[in-house]
Amino acid sequence: SFPKSETYSLFKIIVDSKTQRVVGCHVATDGAGEMVQGVAIAIKMGATKDDFDNTIGIHPTSAEELVTMRTPSYYYRDGEKTDTLE
């Protein structure tokens, strides 16, 4: 979120690596409920990670984090956490 702010935030987008569809989202910060409602609409409409990447975030807001995540932190394969998809 904002530099030198005392508000800590967590954002996670869950993507099906085979279809690139966004299947979930975790947000823990002030105003999370309002952010998640918009994400829920996108998920119900079948949004993909590319759809999120091609969205311009409103700056400066915490919500822009949801459309500026470019590199996965990790993956899951057969229920096991891995660093790569291979």
C-alpha positions as a Python dict, from the first residue, in 0.01 Angstrom:
ca = {
    (1, 'S'): (0, 0, 0),
    (2, 'F'): (136, 343, 83),
    (3, 'P'): (497, 407, 183),
    (4, 'K'): (548, 506, 547),
    (5, 'S'): (191, 402, 624),
    (6, 'E'): (106, 206, 934),
    (7, 'T'): (-156, 7, 743),
    (8, 'Y'): (-25, -332, 636),
    (9, 'S'): (-189, -506, 344),
    (10, 'L'): (-200, -851, 189),
    (11, 'F'): (-316, -916, -167),
    (12, 'K'): (-328, -1251, -342),
    (13, 'I'): (-485, -1346, -674),
    (14, 'I'): (-541, -1717, -733),
    (15, 'V'): (-512, -1818, -1099),
    (16, 'D'): (-575, -2153, -1270),
    (17, 'S'): (-245, -2200, -1455),
    (18, 'K'): (-407, -2409, -1730),
    (19, 'T'): (-678, -2160, -1823),
    (20, 'Q'): (-535, -1836, -1674),
    (21, 'R'): (-879, -1775, -1520),
    (22, 'V'): (-880, -1591, -1190),
    (23, 'V'): (-1054, -1827, -947),
    (24, 'G'): (-1002, -1644, -619),
    (25, 'C'): (-865, -1345, -439),
    (26, 'H'): (-752, -1267, -85),
    (27, 'V'): (-739, -908, 39),
    (28, 'A'): (-658, -802, 394),
    (29, 'T'): (-645, -424, 437),
    (30, 'D'): (-868, -127, 511),
    (31, 'G'): (-1157, -121, 264),
    (32, 'A'): (-1102, -482, 158),
    (33, 'G'): (-1473, -555, 136),
    (34, 'E'): (-1530, -291, -128),
    (35, 'M'): (-1229, -409, -331),
    (36, 'V'): (-1329, -774, -316),
    (37, 'Q'): (-1681, -699, -439),
    (38, 'G'): (-1540, -567, -767),
    (39, 'V'): (-1305, -864, -798),
    (40, 'A'): (-1597, -1101, -732),
    (41, 'I'): (-1783, -956, -1029),
    (42, 'A'): (-1478, -1007, -1252),
    (43, 'I'): (-1436, -1366, -1133),
    (44, 'K'): (-1804, -1446, -1194),
    (45, 'M'): (-1766, -1305, -1546),
    (46, 'G'): (-1470, -1537, -1618),
    (47, 'A'): (-1188, -1282, -1602),
    (48, 'T'): (-838, -1406, -1679),
    (49, 'K'): (-503, -1292, -1541),
    (50, 'D'): (-449, -1108, -1871),
    (51, 'D'): (-775, -920, -1814),
    (52, 'F'): (-643, -806, -1476),
    (53, 'D'): (-303, -717, -1627),
    (54, 'N'): (-470, -509, -1900),
    (55, 'T'): (-667, -306, -1646),
    (56, 'I'): (-536, 35, -1544),
    (57, 'G'): (-529, 73, -1166),
    (58, 'I'): (-650, 383, -990),
    (59, 'H'): (-342, 554, -845),
    (60, 'P'): (-270, 603, -563),
    (61, 'T'): (-492, 335, -408),
    (62, 'S'): (-435, 0, -247),
    (63, 'A'): (-671, -155, -503),
    (64, 'E'): (-422, -92, -783),
    (65, 'E'): (-214, -377, -639),
    (66, 'L'): (-470, -620, -780),
    (67, 'V'): (-393, -518, -1139),
    (68, 'T'): (-17, -468, -1111),
    (69, 'M'): (84, -817, -992),
    (70, 'R'): (293, -945, -1282),
    (71, 'T'): (510, -1228, -1148),
    (72, 'P'): (371, -1522, -950),
    (73, 'S'): (522, -1569, -605),
    (74, 'Y'): (470, -1944, -621),
    (75, 'Y'): (260, -2220, -779),
    (76, 'Y'): (78, -2531, -663),
    (77, 'R'): (109, -2859, -850),
    (78, 'D'): (-86, -3163, -729),
    (79, 'G'): (-141, -2991, -395),
    (80, 'E'): (230, -2916, -342),
    (81, 'K'): (374, -2565, -333),
    (82, 'T'): (649, -2511, -594),
    (83, 'D'): (853, -2220, -728),
    (84, 'T'): (796, -2310, -1095),
    (85, 'L'): (529, -2472, -1312),
    (86, 'E'): (774, -2721, -1464),
}
